[in-house]
Amino acid sequence: MSPLMGYFMLGSAFLLIISMALMLMRLIGGPTLYDRLLAVNSFGTKTVLFLCVFCFIIGRPDGVDIALLYALMNFIATIAVLKFFNYRALDVGLMQRDETRRGDPS
């Protein structure tokens, strides 16, 4: 790896850490739940990017698999939290269908 590429990767890692700190400030100061959830999701995305850059800085690009796994978990957690705060339960889809079938005389 050339020295210029090393400086570029270190600079991008530094900028990612700064943007992660800004997302944490948004998480703490967010006025609504959705602002905080967006900050958590953005923090997770920046963490995935930081993991990728860090893996290439230390010369172990196989760590990108771990970053992809973390991205998948971040996506699933975001959907689960949104569903929970929208319906106040994670299994609301099945409950609503069962209740409508029981109340329907046909």
C-alpha positions in Angstrom: 0.0 0.0 0.0 1.4 3.4 -1.0 1.9 6.1 1.7 -0.7 8.3 0.0 -3.3 5.6 0.2 -2.4 5.1 3.9 -2.9 8.8 4.6 -6.2 8.7 2.8 -7.5 5.8 4.8 -6.4 7.3 8.1 -8.1 10.6 7.1 -11.3 8.8 6.2 -11.2 6.8 9.5 -10.8 10.1 11.4 -13.7 11.8 9.5 -15.9 8.7 10.2 -15.1 8.9 13.9 -16.0 12.6 13.9 -19.3 11.9 12.1 -20.0 9.1 14.6 -19.5 11.6 17.4 -22.0 14.0 15.7 -24.5 11.2 15.4 -24.2 10.5 19.2 -24.9 14.1 19.9 -28.0 13.9 17.7 -29.0 10.7 19.5 -28.8 12.5 22.9 -30.4 15.8 21.8 -32.9 14.5 19.3 -36.4 16.0 20.0 -38.4 13.0 18.8 -38.1 9.3 18.8 -37.7 9.1 15.0 -34.8 11.6 15.1 -33.1 9.4 17.7 -33.8 6.2 15.7 -32.4 7.8 12.6 -29.3 8.8 14.5 -28.8 5.2 15.8 -29.3 3.9 12.2 -26.8 6.4 10.8 -24.3 5.6 13.6 -24.6 1.9 12.7 -24.0 2.6 9.1 -20.9 4.7 9.9 -19.7 1.9 12.2 -19.9 -0.5 9.3 -17.9 1.9 7.1 -15.4 2.4 9.9 -14.9 -1.3 10.3 -14.3 -1.7 6.6 -11.7 1.1 6.6 -10.1 -0.2 9.7 -9.8 -3.7 8.3 -8.0 -2.4 5.2 -5.7 -0.2 7.4 -4.5 -3.2 9.4 -4.3 -5.3 6.3 -7.0 -7.8 7.1 -9.8 -7.3 4.5 -11.5 -10.5 5.7 -13.0 -8.4 8.5 -15.4 -6.9 6.0 -17.6 -10.0 6.5 -18.1 -9.0 10.1 -19.0 -5.5 9.0 -21.6 -6.9 6.6 -23.1 -9.0 9.4 -23.3 -5.9 11.6 -25.1 -4.0 8.8 -27.6 -6.8 8.6 -28.2 -6.7 12.4 -28.5 -2.9 12.3 -31.2 -3.1 9.6 -33.2 -5.8 11.4 -33.0 -3.9 14.7 -34.2 -0.7 13.1 -37.2 -2.4 11.5 -38.0 -4.2 14.8 -37.9 -0.9 16.8 -40.0 0.9 14.3 -42.6 -1.8 14.3 -42.6 -2.0 18.1 -43.1 1.8 18.6 -45.8 1.8 15.9 -47.9 -1.1 17.2 -46.5 -1.5 20.8 -45.9 -5.2 20.1 -43.8 -7.2 17.7 -46.4 -9.8 16.9 -49.3 -7.4 16.0 -49.8 -8.8 12.5 -50.9 -12.2 13.7 -53.1 -10.9 16.5 -55.0 -8.6 14.2 -55.8 -11.3 11.7 -57.0 -13.7 14.4 -59.2 -11.1 16.0 -60.8 -10.1 12.7 -61.5 -13.8 11.9 -63.2 -14.4 15.3 -65.4 -11.3 15.1 -66.4 -12.0 11.5 -69.7 -14.1 11.4 -68.9 -15.5 7.9 
